[in-house]
Amino acid sequence: MSTGLEQLYQQIILDHARARHGSPLREYDGAGRVGESHQLNPVCGDEITLRAGLADGAVDTVSWDGAGCAISMASASVLTDLVQGLPRDEVIALVDNFREVMRSRGRIEADEEALGDAAAFSGVSRFPARVKCAMLAWVALEESLLAANA
Amino acid sequence: MPVIDTPVTLTPTDAGLSDAEVHRIRNDFPILGTEVNGRPLIYLDSGATSQNPVSVLEAEQEFYEQRNAAVHRGSHSLAVDATDAYEDARAAVARFIGARPDELVWTSNATEGINLVAYAMSNASLGRGGEAARRFALGPGDRIVVTEMEHHANLIPWQELAARTGAELRFIPVADDGTLRLEEAAAVITPATKLVAFSHASNVLGTINPVAELVRLAQGVGAFTLLDACQSVPHLPVDVKALDVDFLVFSGHKMLGPTGIGALYGRRELLDALPPFLTGGSMITTVTMERAEYLPSPNRFEAGTQRISQAIALGAAANYLAETGMQRIEDWEATLGERLVRGLGAVEGIRVLGPDAGVPRIGLASFDVDGVHAHDVGQFLDDKGIAVRVGHHCAQPLHRRLGLTATTRASTYLYTTTDEVDAFLDAVALVRPFFGAHR
């Protein structure tokens, strides 16, 4: 097995791709406002519908339905674990941080302290064709939060 | 100086292709000797685009080095040379499909060829082209028929034409086994039908469609036929007169030629009656400030400076294929296709789309891997130097019909060896274990 493939598909990604934390999509029953976003990657047909609740300036729940590759599904699962309970501003900063790493073509090392399990996606940035897969859920979260604030 | 060099490494013969012969053919394709991710390239994506032999690359380079000039204008020697080479290429490609040179219109690709016919019919529907073009006019109550297995290129232009003219678009459904439901075709192709557009061979399923049967149904109601031959002209002998279709399109880059060039075949009397699509220079006889008279086909459909070097290179590609022998290529790919289908069918958790083993198919196979997305399958294979296509292959309705969103496709050509097919099959067997989908 070449190192490239193992860098891309780290065990934590393969595990999350199967476990899919936050899936399926649930009705929001929190006390705050809820936003939803549907994202589609027309190249491969990867799809996600994500719902995020925002209460007292913090993300209180994330749930989603999706169909797609291991990278996109694992990314949604990791994201769910990472942002629940975080203040909205921190989540936005996290999304920006993740996007920067993904677009770096391997030049920016992920900050594990900030990104936690999402740092495992560092290897994806060396595969430009797969960056959209990793970003799909993050873009959906970003838009859900905008919708919840609207 | 010969206008198009014929390949010297190949000797025409009736003997079938063998691995030894294929290895000899591979020497003509520089890219097949390269490495990808530290592994020898195993190129199984010829259904998307094929690779080019040296004779094709040289034809294009030789044109730019020795003959480059605008064609059909200018009286200097270089312009005459360029025009000769360009028209010789048209003759070579026309001959390759059994057409006359004046029945072959250069296009950018098959997509443009289909759009050309669709927009010409649209123009006829607006009254352009006068009395002679009235037979191409569409309106409310008229019908366009396609099939459920079409590439988007042979679907969307007809959706748009239907929307512009008020005609309705209907389709012949696909059965579970990846064949057309012919018993329903007769009900769909009604006397209101003006055009039946369908693919010769499916780019996803590998199915070879019953052209004669569909042409008979279309002709029975006086409808025109358009055949998308993108996956047949490169892979099996095609004779437009024997097929008896009205229009046929294909792309150069899928048949060893360069990108940016393809062709539309049309019956001479139809092309001459069809109003033009793109208009401008090089397609006219007399122009005033108010109006213009148009040249006969094929020039009336070739407005502006043409794809000269690409056309010449496509001529070289057609000659390369003809020298190798299309029947031999078809037979070889049938062997590879059968090997793919049987091999994939033997791997646990794999569903092969299209006809079962033993049923004729072109040399490709699309498949679904249970528990692993096609994108991940493609990535895994790429790591081993194996290039395949993943996604919906520009056939979303067909995938939806089969209950899938994305599949993996391996497609072969005359330069594919049985060892490559076997290496691919070995790699596919490792996919589900790698992704933990076999538990």
Boltz contact constraints between the chains, C-beta under 6 A:
constraints:
  - contact:
      token1: [A, 2]
      token2: [B, 383]
      max_distance: 6.0
  - contact:
      token1: [A, 5]
      token2: [B, 383]
      max_distance: 6.0
  - contact:
      token1: [A, 14]
      token2: [B, 436]
      max_distance: 6.0
  - contact:
      token1: [A, 44]
      token2: [B, 375]
      max_distance: 6.0
  - contact:
      token1: [A, 44]
      token2: [B, 391]
      max_distance: 6.0
  - contact:
      token1: [A, 44]
      token2: [B, 406]
      max_distance: 6.0
  - contact:
      token1: [A, 45]
      token2: [B, 392]
      max_distance: 6.0
  - contact:
      token1: [A, 45]
      token2: [B, 405]
      max_distance: 6.0
  - contact:
      token1: [A, 45]
      token2: [B, 406]
      max_distance: 6.0
  - contact:
      token1: [A, 69]
      token2: [B, 373]
      max_distance: 6.0
  - contact:
      token1: [A, 69]
      token2: [B, 375]
      max_distance: 6.0
  - contact:
      token1: [A, 69]
      token2: [B, 376]
      max_distance: 6.0
  - contact:
      token1: [A, 70]
      token2: [B, 376]
      max_distance: 6.0
